[in-house]
Amino acid sequence: MWRDRDAFLEVKPSNRQGPKEGTIVQVVAQSADYARLFMSARPFMLFCVGILVFGTEFCVGIFDRDGITFSPIYDMFKNTPYFIRLVRSVSHHLTITELGSDPTVLVLDDLETQRLTGGQTYPSAVVSAIGKDSRKWCTIGPPIWSSMSLLGRGTNVWRVRECVLDTRSGQRVLQGNEMIMKTAWRSSSRLPESDIYRSILVPPQGLAKFECGDDVYFNESEYPITVQNLRSSPVVHPLPENDNSPITPVLHRLILSTIGRPMWQYTSDHDLLTGFRDALIGG
């Protein structure tokens, strides 16, 4: 399964099948399709790594929410030490964070997941505090929704409960009601969704109740998680008011205390029409 993989490799028989500047060849389209499946199955990955081998040549592709970045192309026989170091690094030395996992998220093992969630087999994850809200959150079961696209918002939605450390046992415990956690990549040229929720003084009927939300920052740093910061030197504020910052996807996360039902689970025509009405009013 894709969620059991940390990276992938694609092999083509001919040197002529490698990526070319200005052209989307088959190996690029195929590896991008693998990347979108990979990142849908691993929703807390910020980017993923793919090794492309074509004939005797190879390169590395980094796939994120704003496109693909390729390394220079090398020949595995003329540059054998490079190829050996690459394979050994990806398979042994690099941490999961260095391979693209969100550093603000801790994925729990099976035993811890089952203890916290009452038998759930899908791995739970503990998400760090969001913005100025100090609470941590634990996902319950598989995501309600995980985007199947590589580019764009890459939205994923989870059921969560607050996660705290029990002072007596020293173990994590869950408390409070289930809520909804939504994570998505917003454009830095647009207002954060959490700011829009905060600006609504009288919420209309059908609008989910906002609990907390903010852009996601690298652990204990002033730098937000953006595609620009993942690719190059970090910038503190890639926000609309900073005209010098290029537009880049920004990771945003929010908690909603309202848990609704998918509209396809309606039980009557009245139920369906009411759902459409509330969605239109809330939107």
Secondary structure as the mmCIF struct_conf table of DSSP 4:
data_model
#
loop_
_struct_conf.conf_type_id
_struct_conf.id
_struct_conf.beg_label_comp_id
_struct_conf.beg_label_asym_id
_struct_conf.beg_label_seq_id
_struct_conf.end_label_comp_id
_struct_conf.end_label_asym_id
_struct_conf.end_label_seq_id
HELX_RH_3T_P HELX_RH_3T_P1 TRP A 2 ASP A 4
BEND BEND1 ASP A 6 ASP A 6
STRN STRN1 PHE A 8 LYS A 12
BEND BEND2 PRO A 13 PRO A 13
HELX_RH_3T_P HELX_RH_3T_P2 ASN A 15 GLN A 17
BEND BEND3 GLY A 18 GLY A 18
STRN STRN2 LYS A 20 LYS A 20
TURN_TY1_P TURN_TY1_P1 GLU A 21 GLY A 22
STRN STRN3 THR A 23 THR A 23
HELX_RH_AL_P HELX_RH_AL_P1 GLN A 26 ALA A 41
BEND BEND4 ARG A 42 ARG A 42
TURN_TY1_P TURN_TY1_P2 PRO A 43 PHE A 44
STRN STRN4 MET A 45 MET A 45
BEND BEND5 LEU A 46 LEU A 46
STRN STRN5 CYS A 48 PHE A 54
TURN_TY1_P TURN_TY1_P3 GLY A 55 THR A 56
STRN STRN6 GLU A 57 ASP A 64
TURN_TY1_P TURN_TY1_P4 ARG A 65 ASP A 66
STRN STRN7 GLY A 67 PHE A 70
HELX_LH_PP_P HELX_LH_PP_P1 SER A 71 ILE A 73
STRN STRN8 TYR A 74 ASP A 75
TURN_TY1_P TURN_TY1_P5 MET A 76 LYS A 78
BEND BEND6 ASN A 79 ASN A 79
HELX_RH_AL_P HELX_RH_AL_P2 THR A 80 ARG A 88
HELX_RH_PI_P HELX_RH_PI_P1 SER A 89 HIS A 93
BEND BEND7 LEU A 94 LEU A 94
TURN_TY1_P TURN_TY1_P6 ILE A 96 GLY A 100
STRN STRN9 SER A 101 SER A 101
TURN_TY1_P TURN_TY1_P7 PRO A 103 THR A 104
STRN STRN10 VAL A 105 VAL A 107
HELX_RH_AL_P HELX_RH_AL_P3 ASP A 110 THR A 117
TURN_TY1_P TURN_TY1_P8 GLY A 118 GLY A 118
BEND BEND8 GLY A 119 GLY A 119
BEND BEND9 TYR A 122 TYR A 122
HELX_LH_PP_P HELX_LH_PP_P2 PRO A 123 SER A 124
STRN STRN11 ALA A 125 VAL A 127
HELX_LH_PP_P HELX_LH_PP_P3 SER A 128 ALA A 129
STRN STRN12 ILE A 130 ILE A 130
TURN_TY1_P TURN_TY1_P9 GLY A 131 LYS A 132
STRN STRN13 ASP A 133 ASP A 133
STRN STRN14 LYS A 136 SER A 146
BEND BEND10 LEU A 150 GLY A 152
STRN STRN15 ASN A 156 LEU A 165
TURN_TY1_P TURN_TY1_P10 THR A 167 SER A 169
STRN STRN16 ARG A 172 SER A 187
TURN_TY1_P TURN_TY1_P11 SER A 188 SER A 189
BEND BEND11 ARG A 190 ARG A 190
HELX_RH_AL_P HELX_RH_AL_P4 GLU A 193 SER A 199
BEND BEND12 LEU A 201 VAL A 202
HELX_LH_PP_P HELX_LH_PP_P4 PRO A 203 PRO A 204
TURN_TY1_P TURN_TY1_P12 GLN A 205 GLY A 206
HELX_LH_PP_P HELX_LH_PP_P5 LEU A 207 LYS A 209
STRN STRN17 PHE A 210 ASP A 215
STRN STRN18 TYR A 217 TYR A 217
TURN_TY1_P TURN_TY1_P13 ASN A 219 GLU A 220
BEND BEND13 SER A 221 GLU A 222
STRN STRN19 PRO A 224 PRO A 224
STRN STRN20 THR A 226 THR A 226
HELX_RH_AL_P HELX_RH_AL_P5 VAL A 227 ARG A 231
BEND BEND14 SER A 232 SER A 233
BEND BEND15 VAL A 236 VAL A 236
BEND BEND16 LEU A 239 LEU A 239
TURN_TY1_P TURN_TY1_P14 PRO A 240 GLU A 241
TURN_TY1_P TURN_TY1_P15 ASP A 243 ASN A 244
BEND BEND17 SER A 245 SER A 245
HELX_LH_PP_P HELX_LH_PP_P6 PRO A 246 ILE A 247
STRN STRN21 PRO A 249 LEU A 256
BEND BEND18 SER A 257 SER A 257
HELX_RH_3T_P HELX_RH_3T_P3 MET A 263 GLN A 265
BEND BEND19 SER A 268 SER A 268
HELX_RH_AL_P HELX_RH_AL_P6 ASP A 269 GLY A 282
#
